[in-house]
């Protein structure tokens, strides 16, 4: 059965991130080409680009795209996509433009943000009461600036009603693949993923891409020497009594003061330090998983695996495949 193409409107603004736009565009374009090649008729997607006014728009990479129309014009798109980028505050402080974006979002059947585009949708009031995500490095800021939003910092993408949000940059590709799958089924989405050499469903969440927690900052001046001692002794069995003795405090007082200072218990602090060390070893060496588990203090490979899955959403082996620096 022939179906008309779904219209996607991409909102452009100066210093927007190119991949936030081009990644989803290539997913939807590839899906359209495959559908037409498979005799699906005039189905798939068509694109239009809008901005505050028609004309050239320079992205943060220097690439210039052309806005076909002003966002204020009523195109009534099936999908309205808002990317992230630099200087988003210039958008969020422009009340008139925010109103135009809000009106267009209300007209669309589905609204997408990629990366920092969530801040624009939030400033329009479109995310209130919604479960959303954004780049891991901006999640705390989004939650702080817009307390009525339920920010899920580890999610790659989230669908909540007609609003769909995605994490940083390439996560817009993951989100777009999920939309293609919803519209045209698993087989077409998988074929698009294969054509673009992508995971259809990326393993794990954003935590695997975030920088390791800066535990030394949490330790503060009072426990900085203890932090340095722990770095040299992570492979050893460690107890609260040993840490308290090193800090010249009673175990009970140490646990209370340490937890108040760092915001986490001594046991959790040690686990995160060991996780950080294991990440470094997996990134920078070709040591076996068993050796990494032993050197970082987890001792058993299964224990290391459980901690990786709990905190990062992937196994140590999967993490190494993605981030090992020694692979030529």
N, C-alpha and C positions, 0 to 999 in steps of 0.2 A: 504494500500500500504506500502510495506517495504521501509524503508529509512535507510541509514547508519548512524552510530553514529557520532555526531560532536565531534571533538577532541579539548579538552581544555588543553592548556599548562599553568601550574602554574610556575611562575618564583620565585625561592627561593633565599634568601640571609641571611647571618648570622644576627641574631637579628630581623628578620621579625616577625610580629605579627601573632601568630598562628590562631586566629579567622578570620583574613582577608583571610586566605587560607581555613581553615576547614569549615567555615560557607558556603561560596559558593560551596565548594566541596560537602557538605552534601545536599544542595539544588539540585544540578545537579544529584547527585547519587540517591536521593529519586525520582526525576522525572524519571530517567532511570528505576528504579525498578517498578514504577507504570505503565509506558508505556509497559514494558515487561509483567507485570502481566495482563494488559488489552489487551494482544494479539496484540500489536503494532509492533511485530517483533523486528528486531535488530535496534531499534531507541533509541534516548536519547543521552547520552554523555559518552565519555571515557576520561580519564585524563592521562597526562604525566607531570612529574616534571623536570624542568631544573634549572640550576644555571650557574655561570661562568665556572664551570667544574663539571663533574659527581662526585657523592659521597655524604657523609653525610653533612647535613647543620643544625646547631643548631639554633633554633628560640629563641626569647627573653624570652620565658617561660622555656627554657631548653629542650623542646621537640626537638628530632632530626628526621628530614625527609631525605629521600634519593633522591637526584637528579638523574634521569634516564639518563640525557644527558646534554651536554653543550648547553646554549642558542644560541650559534653561529651555531649549527647544524640545517639544514633545515628541520624541522618537518612540516612546512606549516599548522599550526593549524587553526581551525575555529575560536577559541577564544583564545586570549593571555591575561592572567591575571597577573597584577603586584600589590603585596600587599604593605602595609606600614610597618613601624617598627622603631626600633631605629637605629641610626647611618646611616641614609639614605645618608648623605653627602659622605660616603665612596663609594657609588654607583655613585652619581652624579658627583664626581670628577674623576672617572675612565673613561677616554675618550674612551678607547678601548671597555670597557664593554657597555658603552652607545651606541656605534655604533652597537654592536651586538643586543642590545635590540631594537634599532630603526629598524634594518633590520628585526628582527622577527615580530615587530609590523606591518611593511609594508607588510609582507607575510600573516598575519592573516586577516580573514574576519571581525573580531571584536576585539577591544582592550579594556580591562577593567582595571581601577585602583580602589583600595580600600584604603580609608583613605589617608595616606601620600604617597601612590604609585603615586599620581598625581604629586609629585615633581620629580619623576624619569621620568615620561612621559614628563613633562615640560622641563626637562634638555635635553631630546632628541629632543626637538623642535616639538613634536607631538601635543601639545595643543595650539599652536599659533593660535589666531583668533577663538578659540573654547569657548563655554560656558561650564564651568566645576565646580565641587565642590570638597571639601575635608573636613576633620574634622574641626568643627567650630573654634577650638582653633588655627588652622593653616591657616585659610583662608586669614587673613590679610598678613601673611608672603608670601603665595603663590602669592597673587596679587602684593605685593611689589617686590618680586624677579623676577617675570615674568609679566611685565606690558602689554604684548601683549595678555594675557589671560583674558577672562571675567569670573571672579570668582563669583559664586552665593553661598554666604556663608550659606544661610538657606536651600538649597535644600538637600534632602536625597540622591537623585541620579539624574544624567542628561545624556541623550543620545544626542550626537551631531555627526551625521554622523556615522562613524564606531567606534568612540571613546565614551566610556561610563565611567563616573566617579561617585564615591560614597563617601558619608561622612564617618564619623569615624566608624571603626571596624564593628559593627553589620549591618551597612548600606549596606555592601557588600552582605548581605543576601537579603535585599530588592531589590537591583539591580539584583541579580541572579534570584529572583522570577519573576521580570519583563521580563527578557530574556526568561525564561521558558514559560511565558505567550505568548510572541511574537512568539516563535517557535512552541508551542504545544497547545495554546488556554487557555481560562479562566478556564475551568473545571479542566485540569491537574494542572495548577498553584495553583488553590484553594485547590485541593486535597493535593498537596505538602505542602502548608501552614498549612493545618489542621493536617497533619501527624507530622509536626515539631512544632506544636502549635505556629504559627506565624500569624501576620496580613499579608494578601495578599498586602494590601495597607496601610501602616502605617499612622495614622492621624497626621497632622501637619508637621512642618519642624524641622530643627536642633535647632532653638532658644529655644525650650522647654527644651532642654538638656544642654544648655550653662549656665554658671554661671551668676547670676544677674550682671548687669552692675555696676562697681565700681564707683558709683557717687561721693563718697567722694574724690576720686582722681581727678575727673574732677573739683570739687568745688575749690580745691587748698586751700592754707592757707587763702586767702582773705575771702572765704565764708565758711570756716569750721564750724564756730559757727552757721551760718545760717543753714547749713546742720543738725547739731545736734538739732537745734530748730525745724526744719521741722519734724524730726523723731518723736518728741513728740507731734506734732500737725497735723499730716496727716489726722486725722478723721474730722478736722474742715474745714469749707469753707475758702479757701486761695486765696488772691488776690495779684497782683503785688505790690499794695500799701502797703500791710501788710509786704511783703518780703522786700521791699525797706526801710520801716520804721525800721525793725529789723536790716538792714545793715547800717542804718544811712545815707541813700542816697536818692536823689530824684527819683521818679518812672522812669522817662525817662533815667536818668543817670544809674540807677540800671539795667534796662533792657539791655542797650547797653553794659555795662561792664560785666554783668553776662553772656550774650550770647557770648561775645568775649572770656571770660575765660573758659567757660564750653563747648562751641561749640553747645549748644542747648538753646532754649528759656526757661524762667522761667516756663511757663506752661508745656512744655514737660518734664522738669526736675521733676516737681511735679508728673506728670503722671507716670514717670518711677520709682520714689520713692514709689508711691502707688502700682504700679505693683509688685515691689520687696517685699513689705510688704505683699501683698495678696498672693504671691507665698509662702512666709514663713508660713503664717497662714494655707494655704491649705496643705502644707507639714507636719506641726507639730501639727495640731489640728483637731478635728472632728467638729468644728463649722460649722453651715450651710453656704451655699453660700451667703445667704442674710446677715448673720452676718459678714462674711468676707468682703463683699462689703461695709458695713457700717463702720467697724473698720478701713479699709484702706483708707477711704475717698471717695470712689466711690459712696457710698450711695445707689445706685440702682443696683440690680443684673444685669439688662440689660446693664448698662454702664460698669460694670466690665467685662461682657461677651464680649462686643465689643472690649475692650482694649486687652483682652487675645487673641482673634482671630486675631486682627491686628498685635500684636507683636509676638505671639508664635504659631499661627496657630491652636490652640486647645481651647476648651471651659474650664472654670474653673473646671467643673466636670470631663472632660477628663484628665486634668492636675492632679487632685487629685487622680484619679485611678492609674496613672502611678507613682506618686511620694510621696504619703502620707506615712509618716514614722510610723504612729500609727496603721496601718493595721497589724494584727498579722498573 
